[in-house]
Amino acid sequence: NIDHKIHGKSTGFKGLYYIGTYEKHPGSQTDYLLPDSNYNWGSVQGDKPQGTLTSDVFIIYGTKISFLIGGGCNKLLEYIELIVDGFTVARETGQCSERMISSYFNVSDYYSRAAYIRIVDKSSANWGHINIDQIEFDWDILGASYVNSNEKVSNKGKVETPNAGVVYAYSRYINNTMQPCLHNKSECSFLYEAKLTPSNKRSSFQFGSSISINSKSGLVAIGAPGATQLGIYAEIPSVYPFYNSTGYTTAAGITFPVRNLNMDAFNALPSFTSISSGAHGVWYSGNMTSQFSNTMTSINSGAVYLFTKSKYIESENGTILKQQYWQNIESARIQAPDGYAYDNF
């Protein structure tokens, strides 16, 4: 949104834009520096709309992700969350005030892991909206700079995971419409729809080396022969797991019972999601005991990632009322139960 006033109250945004799910004042589709002339200052859509906004996957190379947050104050319904290797590890909500305040995620325990940020509005009740702005990392994400043909300085972008792979999804539609191309393909053209990336991307995964598509069901299976074999909590499995008569085990890559000093990492904390997955505890305890240092038995084991696409909603005469859309993060990850290094599953 380009507007900075809601009900006459300032949101305290920075720059030209911020994300707000109550108001309705986007930038122009032809020039983002100008407001869209179809929506006047003060236009709103109210609390009724719901949805999510998901970032690209990135690698954590620092200690903090800061942001401004305002709007609703229900951590279960209106929030921004950090998802690391497929697990929600931190969540924050507003204070039932339009004015945004500074907040941050401490990511020091997740160095070199893959993550993405998701903004969620799941409420249509009073204060069923969220405001977000100024998301910043405390590490370099710009990469090298160069002067382009217009003599403007541009950032090339940091290469963080070489040979990780990515898949770009296109669909074919009848020219100048959003109706699917079912017959004469000469009257149709392809339209870019989504960038698909695994939630736990790493260097040399070679994601996209093989692809199988079922357009009718909206399902795509994507192979990553260089993916690492992982346990249920995205940890490197133990090479020789065992149990003994006292219940001591290294089956998950860490020793159980867990020391009392480390138990907090397994529990849901106020700044975390209300549902504790245990992933943070597994990673923390494993790092403390150096259980995750040996990856030679797991590299290039291979995996298959499944991505889904929603179905069309049609009228009685076949007109498309609601377009399909991709979930840009996988719905499932499949690996061989007996996977080993260089299987390239």
C-alpha positions in Angstrom: 0.0 0.0 0.0 1.2 3.5 -0.9 -1.1 5.2 1.6 0.1 5.9 5.1 -3.1 6.7 7.0 -5.7 4.3 8.3 -8.8 5.8 10.1 -6.7 9.0 10.4 -3.9 7.2 12.3 -0.3 7.0 11.0 1.1 3.6 10.7 4.7 4.9 11.0 5.8 3.3 7.8 9.2 3.8 6.2 9.9 4.7 2.5 7.1 4.6 -0.1 5.3 1.3 0.6 4.2 -1.0 3.4 2.1 -4.2 3.6 -1.3 -3.7 5.1 -4.3 -6.1 4.7 -7.0 -3.6 5.7 -6.5 -0.7 3.3 -6.6 -0.8 -0.5 -4.3 1.7 -2.1 -1.7 -0.1 -4.2 0.8 1.4 -6.6 0.2 1.7 -10.3 0.9 -1.4 -12.4 2.7 0.8 -15.0 4.7 2.9 -12.5 5.1 1.7 -9.0 6.2 5.1 -7.8 2.7 6.4 -8.4 -0.6 5.4 -6.7 -3.1 3.4 -8.7 -5.7 5.9 -10.0 -8.5 3.3 -9.6 -8.1 3.5 -5.8 -8.5 6.9 -4.1 -6.7 7.9 -0.9 -8.3 6.3 2.1 -9.7 3.3 0.1 -10.0 0.2 2.3 -11.0 -3.4 1.9 -11.7 -3.9 5.6 -11.0 -6.9 7.8 -12.8 -9.4 5.7 -10.1 -10.5 3.2 -7.7 -13.2 4.3 -4.5 -14.6 2.8 -0.8 -15.2 3.1 2.4 -13.6 1.6 5.5 -15.8 1.4 9.1 -14.7 0.7 11.6 -16.5 -1.4 13.8 -19.0 0.4 17.1 -17.6 1.7 20.1 -18.8 3.7 20.7 -17.3 7.2 24.1 -15.8 7.4 23.6 -13.5 10.4 22.0 -13.1 13.8 18.9 -10.9 13.4 16.0 -10.2 11.1 14.2 -6.9 12.1 10.9 -5.5 10.9 8.1 -3.1 11.8 4.7 -4.7 12.7 1.2 -3.3 13.6 -2.4 -4.2 13.2 -4.2 -7.2 14.9 -2.8 -8.8 18.0 -3.8 -12.5 17.8 -0.7 -14.6 17.3 -2.8 -17.5 16.0 -4.5 -15.4 13.3 -2.5 -12.3 12.3 1.2 -12.6 12.4 4.6 -12.7 10.7 6.5 -15.9 11.1 10.0 -17.3 10.4 10.1 -20.8 9.0 13.5 -22.6 9.0 14.1 -25.8 7.0 10.3 -26.3 7.0 9.6 -25.6 10.7 8.1 -22.5 12.3 10.6 -21.3 14.8 9.4 -17.7 15.6 6.3 -15.7 15.3 5.2 -12.1 16.1 1.9 -10.2 16.0 0.8 -6.6 16.4 -0.6 -4.8 19.5 -4.1 -4.1 18.1 -2.8 -0.7 17.0 -2.3 0.7 13.5 1.0 2.2 14.6 3.8 -0.2 13.7 6.6 -0.9 16.2 10.1 -2.3 15.9 10.5 -6.1 16.5 13.0 -8.8 15.4 13.7 -12.5 15.1 16.9 -13.8 16.7 18.3 -16.2 14.2 21.7 -16.9 15.7 20.9 -20.5 16.3 20.1 -21.1 12.6 23.2 -20.1 10.9 23.6 -21.6 7.3 20.1 -23.0 7.4 17.4 -22.2 4.8 14.5 -20.0 5.8 11.6 -18.0 4.5 9.2 -15.4 6.0 5.4 -15.7 5.8 2.9 -12.9 6.6 -0.5 -14.3 7.5 -4.0 -12.8 7.9 -6.5 -15.6 8.8 -9.1 -13.4 10.5 -12.1 -11.4 9.3 -13.1 -10.3 12.8 -12.4 -6.9 14.4 -8.6 -6.1 14.1 -8.4 -9.0 11.6 -5.6 -7.4 9.6 -1.8 -6.9 9.9 0.7 -4.2 8.9 4.3 -5.0 8.0 7.2 -2.9 6.8 11.0 -2.5 6.8 12.1 -6.2 6.9 15.9 -6.1 7.2 18.7 -8.7 7.6 21.9 -7.9 9.6 24.0 -9.5 6.9 24.9 -8.7 3.3 22.2 -9.8 0.9 23.1 -7.4 -2.0 26.2 -9.0 -3.5 28.4 -7.3 -6.0 27.5 -3.9 -7.6 27.9 -2.9 -11.2 27.1 -0.1 -13.6 24.4 -1.1 -16.1 23.8 0.4 -19.6 21.8 3.2 -18.2 24.7 4.2 -16.0 22.8 3.2 -12.9 24.4 1.1 -10.1 22.7 -2.2 -9.8 23.2 -5.1 -7.4 23.8 -8.5 -9.0 22.6 -10.4 -5.9 24.6 -12.6 -3.6 25.3 -16.2 -4.7 24.5 -18.1 -1.6 23.7 -21.6 -2.8 25.4 -22.4 -6.1 23.9 -25.3 -8.1 20.9 -25.5 -5.7 18.5 -25.3 -8.6 15.1 -23.7 -9.1 12.0 -24.4 -11.2 9.9 -21.7 -13.0 6.3 -22.7 -13.6 4.4 -21.5 -16.6 0.8 -22.2 -17.8 -0.7 -21.9 -21.3 -3.7 -19.6 -21.7 -5.8 -18.4 -24.7 -4.2 -15.2 -25.9 -5.3 -12.1 -24.0 -7.5 -14.1 -21.6 -7.0 -16.1 -18.4 -8.9 -19.1 -19.9 -6.9 -22.3 -20.0 -5.7 -23.5 -23.4 -7.5 -26.7 -24.2 -7.7 -26.9 -28.0 -6.0 -24.8 -30.6 -2.5 -24.1 -29.1 -1.6 -21.7 -31.9 -4.1 -19.2 -30.3 -2.4 -19.6 -26.9 0.7 -18.4 -25.1 2.6 -19.2 -22.0 2.4 -17.1 -18.9 4.9 -17.2 -16.0 3.2 -18.1 -12.7 5.6 -19.0 -10.0 9.2 -19.7 -8.8 9.4 -23.1 -7.0 12.2 -23.6 -4.5 12.7 -26.3 -1.8 12.3 -25.0 1.8 15.6 -26.5 2.8 17.6 -25.6 -0.3 21.4 -26.1 -0.1 24.3 -25.8 -2.6 24.5 -28.6 -5.2 21.0 -30.0 -4.6 20.4 -29.8 -8.4 16.7 -29.2 -7.7 14.9 -29.5 -11.0 17.0 -32.2 -12.6 13.9 -34.2 -13.2 10.2 -33.1 -13.3 6.9 -34.9 -13.6 3.7 -32.9 -14.1 0.0 -33.7 -13.7 -1.7 -30.6 -14.7 -5.2 -32.0 -14.1 -4.6 -32.6 -10.5 -2.3 -29.6 -10.1 0.7 -31.6 -8.9 4.4 -31.3 -9.8 7.1 -33.7 -8.6 10.6 -32.3 -8.8 13.8 -34.3 -8.3 16.8 -33.1 -6.4 19.5 -35.8 -6.8 22.0 -33.8 -4.7 19.7 -33.4 -1.7 21.0 -34.5 1.7 19.4 -37.4 3.6 17.6 -35.8 6.6 15.8 -36.9 9.7 12.3 -36.0 10.7 13.5 -32.6 12.1 15.7 -31.8 9.1 18.8 -33.0 11.0 21.6 -35.2 9.7 20.8 -38.7 10.9 23.1 -40.7 13.2 25.4 -43.0 11.4 25.0 -45.8 14.0 21.8 -45.1 16.0 21.2 -47.2 19.1 19.1 -47.6 22.3 20.1 -49.1 25.6 18.1 -50.4 28.6 18.0 -47.0 30.3 16.3 -45.3 27.3 19.5 -43.6 26.1 19.5 -43.2 22.3 21.2 -41.4 19.5 18.5 -42.3 16.9 17.6 -38.7 16.1 21.2 -37.5 16.0 21.2 -36.3 19.6 21.4 -38.1 22.9 18.3 -38.6 25.0 17.3 -38.0 27.7 18.0 -34.3 27.0 19.9 -32.4 29.6 17.6 -30.1 31.7 19.7 -27.1 30.7 18.6 -27.7 27.0 14.9 -28.5 27.6 13.8 -24.9 27.0 14.8 -25.2 23.4 12.2 -28.0 23.0 9.3 -26.0 24.5 7.0 -23.3 23.0 8.2 -19.9 24.2 6.1 -16.6 24.0 8.1 -15.5 20.9 7.6 -18.8 19.2 4.6 -20.4 17.5 2.0 -21.9 19.9 2.8 -25.4 18.5 6.2 -26.7 19.5 7.7 -28.9 16.8 10.8 -29.8 18.8 13.0 -28.9 15.7 14.8 -26.1 17.5 15.6 -28.4 20.4 17.0 -31.1 18.1 19.2 -28.6 16.2 20.4 -26.9 19.4 21.2 -30.1 21.3 22.8 -31.7 18.3 25.1 -28.7 17.8 26.1 -28.8 21.4 27.1 -32.4 21.2 28.7 -32.2 17.7 26.3 -34.9 16.5 25.7 -33.1 13.1 29.3 -32.8 12.1 29.5 -36.0 9.9 27.5 -35.5 6.7 29.5 -37.9 4.5 27.0 -40.7 4.9 24.1 -38.4 3.9 25.2 -36.2 1.0 23.8 -36.6 -2.5 21.2 -39.1 -1.1 18.5 -37.4 -3.2 14.9 -36.4 -2.6 11.7 -35.6 -4.5 9.7 -32.5 -3.7 5.9 -32.2 -4.4 4.3 -28.9 -5.2 0.6 -28.3 -5.5 -1.6 -25.9 -7.4 -5.1 -24.9 -6.4 -8.1 -25.8 -8.7 -10.0 -23.4 -10.9 -13.4 -22.2 -9.7 -15.7 -22.0 -12.6 -19.2 -20.6 -13.3 -22.0 -22.7 -14.7 -21.0 -21.6 -18.3 -17.4 -22.5 -17.8 -16.0 -19.0 -17.1 -13.0 -18.9 -14.7 -14.1 -17.1 -11.6 -10.9 -17.8 -9.6 -7.6 -18.6 -11.0 -5.3 -21.4 -9.9 -2.3 -20.4 -7.9 0.9 -22.2 -6.8 2.1 -22.9 -3.3 5.7 -21.8 -3.9 6.9 -24.0 -1.0 6.7 -27.8 -1.3 3.7 -29.7 0.2 5.9 -32.7 0.8 9.4 -34.0 0.6 10.0 -37.7 -0.2 13.3 -39.5 0.4 14.2 -43.2 0.4 13.8 -44.9 3.8 17.2 -46.6 3.3 18.9 -43.7 1.6 22.6 -43.4 1.7 25.3 -41.1 0.3 25.4 -40.8 -3.5 22.2 -42.8 -4.0 20.8 -39.8 -6.0 17.3 -41.1 -5.3 
